Amino acid sequence: MPDQDPRKNWRFLLLRLMVLALVVALIAAVAVFAVDVASLFQPSAPLGAYVYPHVFRGRLHYLTGVQNGLLAMAQPAFWTGLGFFFVFAISSEWRNTARKGGSRQAHAAATNGNPARRAAAHLSAAAK
């Protein structure tokens, strides 16, 4: 039976989105790495199917149409996935901090700033 607490469901959704964004970024990074390594062994002048210029490590190499298309999709996908990962991570931490900050405010209001009450509330919370 799924958990009925909407805060936990929201955190679980953010966690799933973070993992999905990271997986997209990693797959795109592997694709970019594969094309860049393959370009090292390809001609430095247009020859046959190798007609798309690509600069890697300061040298000009030519890619095929498939490699150029893959590179054109993988580079933006990497940065987008990385960006979404950080957006979801920051929003998750922001929601978590806001939730904890609210309980601190309620705790401070319950003790009315009295050090003895604060110590007693801390001890009773630690005993639980």
Secondary structure in CASP SS format (residue, H / E / C, confidence):
PFRMAT SS
TARGET T0000
AUTHOR 0000-0000-0000
METHOD secondary structure of the structure
MODEL  1
M C 1.00
P C 1.00
D C 1.00
Q C 1.00
D C 1.00
P H 1.00
R H 1.00
K H 1.00
N H 1.00
W H 1.00
R H 1.00
F H 1.00
L H 1.00
L H 1.00
L H 1.00
R H 1.00
L H 1.00
M H 1.00
V H 1.00
L H 1.00
A H 1.00
L H 1.00
V H 1.00
V H 1.00
A H 1.00
L H 1.00
I H 1.00
A H 1.00
A H 1.00
V H 1.00
A H 1.00
V H 1.00
F H 1.00
A H 1.00
V H 1.00
D H 1.00
V H 1.00
A H 1.00
S H 1.00
L C 1.00
F C 1.00
Q C 1.00
P C 1.00
S C 1.00
A C 1.00
P C 1.00
L E 1.00
G C 1.00
A C 1.00
Y E 1.00
V C 1.00
Y E 1.00
P E 1.00
H E 1.00
V E 1.00
F E 1.00
R C 1.00
G C 1.00
R E 1.00
L E 1.00
H E 1.00
Y E 1.00
L E 1.00
T C 1.00
G H 1.00
V H 1.00
Q H 1.00
N H 1.00
G H 1.00
L H 1.00
L H 1.00
A H 1.00
M H 1.00
A H 1.00
Q H 1.00
P H 1.00
A H 1.00
F H 1.00
W H 1.00
T H 1.00
G H 1.00
L H 1.00
G H 1.00
F H 1.00
F H 1.00
F H 1.00
V H 1.00
F H 1.00
A H 1.00
I H 1.00
S H 1.00
S H 1.00
E H 1.00
W H 1.00
R H 1.00
N H 1.00
T H 1.00
A H 1.00
R H 1.00
K H 1.00
G H 1.00
G H 1.00
S H 1.00
R H 1.00
Q H 1.00
A H 1.00
H H 1.00
A H 1.00
A H 1.00
A H 1.00
T H 1.00
N C 1.00
G C 1.00
N C 1.00
P H 1.00
A H 1.00
R H 1.00
R H 1.00
A H 1.00
A H 1.00
A H 1.00
H H 1.00
L H 1.00
S H 1.00
A H 1.00
A H 1.00
A H 1.00
K C 1.00
END
